[in-house]
């Protein structure tokens, strides 16, 4: 498992190649790439700034991955989350899950993203034509996470 919080962009293809080569029994690598949209809640977005607490954020992300590893037989996981100022089309997050079988990899990747959206300690501020605003959690994100709770 690898968790990285960084300002630098990432190369999805290179990260997938690195992850899939760790073991010959990997049958699937599932990926999710999130990027900045230029529109949110009906308003144009010129940029988004993501803030975090170093150390605490990585620990929280690792805890989410450990929960996924406890639910599914996962060979490896990579989570990269960017911070700092990002513009529309910039990549924000990469989640890669490697497993022997695709079903486990898909489920674990979706679980990790649902928890990242609701539990990870990131604060997002958008720059709109009307000024800056903090992005609030959406009910739909909480509903997505709730389906994993037992």
ABEGO torsion letter per residue (X at the ends): XBBBBBABBBBAAAAAAAAAAABAABABBBBBBBBBBABBGGBBBABBBBBBBBGAAAAAAAAAAAAAAAABBBABBBBBBBBEBBBBGBBABBBBBBBABAAAAAAAAAAAAAAAAAABBBBBBBBBAAEBBBBBBBAAAAAAAAAABX
